[in-house]
Amino acid sequence: MADEERSVVNNTQSTENISISQRCRTIFSRRNLGILFLGQMLSLCLCGTGIFSQLLEQDHHIKTPTTQSFLNYVLLLILFMSQLVYRGGFLEVLKERGWKYLVLGLIDVEANYLVVKAYQYTNLTSIQVLDCFSLPTVLVLSLIFLKVRYKLVHYISVVVCLVGIACLVTADYYGSRYYGPGSNQILGDALVLCGSILYGLSNVSQEFLVKTFSRVEFLAMIGLSGSVVSGIQMAVLERHELSSIEWNYDVAFYFLGFAVCLFLLYTLMPIALKISSAMVVNLSLLTADFYTLLLGLLLFKYKFSPLYFAAFSLVITGLVFYNSKSVPTLPPSNRTYLQLEDENSPQETELNVCC
């Protein structure tokens, strides 16, 4: 009898060990590590845009958010529109979905404009807090339009990431005190809030378009629509600022650096959206504030705080556990099978979207 009890206990322990081992392999699988790495590349690109934008404003008093984004859209248009035209089907895409891409381009341009513009009126602490509002926006829109069904672990992971950002904001506010109230706190906060909502709407739309059609089509059309919208807005709002710029090597380098970082962000983001989701991408971008503060230690004489590392660790932990469980979508009876055109060859992929 005692031998049987020992056998049962040993089998139970063995099963638990196997279960823990399988769970660890799932959490730290090659796919999840790849998503984590790609997310941090996006975060570094976003950090680069913030640094170059701040250098333009701080060193040369240049405030041209639309012009900086315009260069990125032109690069996307040149590189990916040529591929789309070469493959054929551009006129059909323009006829069937051109107006949708125009609306998305308008949303995307204004999201970039509002957040960059907010730096002129409010402080970094407020921006760090309010730009997290893109997370609930993505969550709600994914629930409604993409039919995503989150599990408890996903909600807990989001909370852990937000706690990490709270640590970052706390360290920045009580530690450095570098940022004052801003010239117009209410206006600046309103701009960030509106920009965050538009970012969430843009990212969910991008996820749907990338998974439904192709990455090349999306980047080509967002380059076209973004160039048109930002070009008109630049001519209307920033022509006087552009005419007063005293061009030199530093200014040209900062403009080019901003454009390259934003171009890499836009080029890599569809890949991340295709293999993960808009929520994972937005959670990954939370670490951009951490990288910005680290570079600020060297460039802008920020004060260091150990809470920076605690914040980074919490965000990464939240990301890892978020990816440990798949996100359910529609039940099998409501699934639609769509033909996805991959960058190299067409392949049929099951996409869970509303019929």
HELIX and SHEET records of a PDB file:
HELIX    1   1 ALA A    2  ILE A   27  1                                  26    
HELIX    2   2 ARG A   30  HIS A   60  1                                  31    
HELIX    3   3 PRO A   65  ARG A   87  1                                  23    
HELIX    4   4 PHE A   90  ALA A  118  1                                  29    
HELIX    5   5 LEU A  124  LEU A  130  1                                   7    
HELIX    6   6 ASP A  131  PHE A  133  5                                   3    
HELIX    7   7 SER A  134  PHE A  145  1                                  12    
HELIX    8   8 LEU A  152  ALA A  171  1                                  20    
HELIX    9   9 ASP A  172  SER A  176  3                                   5    
HELIX   10  10 GLN A  185  THR A  212  1                                  28    
HELIX   11  11 ARG A  215  LEU A  237  1                                  23    
HELIX   12  12 ARG A  239  SER A  243  1                                   5    
HELIX   13  13 TYR A  249  ILE A  275  1                                  27    
HELIX   14  14 ALA A  278  SER A  284  1                                   7    
HELIX   15  15 LEU A  285  THR A  287  5                                   3    
HELIX   16  16 ALA A  288  LEU A  299  1                                  12    
HELIX   17  17 LEU A  307  TYR A  322  1                                  16    
HELIX   18  18 PRO A  332  ASN A  334  5                                   3    
SHEET    1   A 2 THR A 336  GLU A 341  0                                        
SHEET    2   A 2 PRO A 346  LEU A 351 -1                                        
END                                                                             
